[in-house]
Amino acid sequence: MTRRLGLRTVTVGARAFLLAAALTSAGVPAASAAQAPPAAAGIAAIDPVRLTGLADFVDGVMAEQIAAREVAGAVVTVVHDGRILFSRGYGYADVEARRRVDPERTLFRPGSVSKLFTWVALMQQVERGRVDLDADVNTYLDFTIPPLDGRPIRVRDLMQHTPGMSDASGIITREADAPRDYREWLKTHIPARLWPAGGEISYSNYGVTLAGYIVERVSSEPFADYVETHLFAPLGMRASTFREPLTGALAENMARGYELVDGRFVAQPFEHIGAVMPAGSSSATAPDMARFMLALLGGGQLGSARILEPASVALLTRNSIANTPSLPGMAHGFYVIQEAGPRVVGHGGNTGDFHSNLVIAPEHGFGFFVSTTGGRGSGTGRTDLTNAILGRLFPQAPAPRWTASGDAPQPVMGAYRANRRDYSRPPRPEYDLRISMPDPNRLLIENMEGKTAWERIGPMRFEQVTGAREGGPYNRLEFFGTADDPRLAFSFEPYQSYRLVRP
């Protein structure tokens, strides 16, 4: 099962293997953990033993990803205590030309991590009094989103991924001569409304694109111009853009996207995501992403530049709604990765070619961004590295096992289907989760990617038996809903849930 924040075990590669893998580690850490000054006031310290050597640890994990996870190229940048701890490039930005990833200059596609820029832009308009989070989205549009049962979609519902709409598909094209204007796409591709807004999380690319259009409408600035002027320029993000196609130095420094064909990396044409520009079309370098993280961790300020007030940043990272209260849910735009020990929020991003994660732990002043390209397995590589860093710095213990009594509730077995999909197209049963229970305290979940085992940790809660390195994080699931509408949700997928579709 593919999860944005991962399932699988990571084994750290040896240093000699790192070199043999032709891995690029250009970019010296700005400061080693041993040289770091005491944490700033209000910032909790990270165990220095675990922080020391993090760069070498990442090198080792990435060596394995290049060898075993079909990674052609990758970039990782880590920030802590108000500065960039290190930025590293791995593998190749262009395999055929033997152009290595330059951690300072090579651009990657963050995919849906782009949405965080859009939420910042929206909160800037809230601060200016131009947008009310509880207003009907139609207040700000020049077209109409139809109501459902008399209930509108609020701006807040966009941030929570609770618009109650079908997801959109067909939003990426490789045809360079067919760019799409996201404003026209929004008006001609309004998804069906399926359930009342505000009550159920189901990830919505359309909803975020709509939020970007609201920014454009109330600011009277084209979205790409607005973000460059009010976010990228103040933070010194000089190699970041939502524009497509890239030109000049940005095009020259862009990493190639790849597929693995017959054991070889085959470069793919540039992906055009302009139909949903605010939801995913950005390109950026690792240092630029680091500056963005530092601004978020700095309460909206980096140096003399302020992009948001502290209260707005706090809202973005604060809980909004969860599909089940026993598992993490959504903040406002961010996913909640873990609630405590410490609290960690972030966002994943997948295009066809690039796989990214941005993760921050505000109470520790810590964050990292990773992006990979390569074969299909490079997405797993991104996930493995994310979990390896979290498990090293913020280790967890497996949950105590719970033995069901004879009258304990039993989940409904059968096939479960994600609520996040394009409902205008026929469902694809091969993507369903097939759940069985060989004994009262153990689940098996099978889909097209394989089978996983889960053990009971509560009346209707289970934890994956394998799939996490020592220290976690550990994926958990919970059954909820009603007898007429059984559902389940995963801790690693706070942006969607699953419904029983057949016993």
Beta strands, then each sheet from edge to edge (+ up, - down):
strand 1: 71-80
strand 2: 83-94
strand 3: 99-100
strand 4: 107-108
strand 5: 257-261
strand 6: 264-268
strand 7: 284-285
strand 8: 301-302
strand 9: 305-306
strand 10: 335-338
strand 11: 344-350
strand 12: 354-361
strand 13: 366-374
strand 14: 414-418
strand 15: 433-439
strand 16: 442-447
strand 17: 450-456
strand 18: 461-464
strand 19: 476-482
strand 20: 485-490
strand 21: 498-502
sheet 1: 3+ 2- 1+ 13- 12+ 11- 10+
sheet 2: 4+ 7-
sheet 3: 5+ 6-
sheet 4: 8+ 9-
sheet 5: 14+ 15- 16+ 17- 18+ 19- 20+ 21- 14+
end
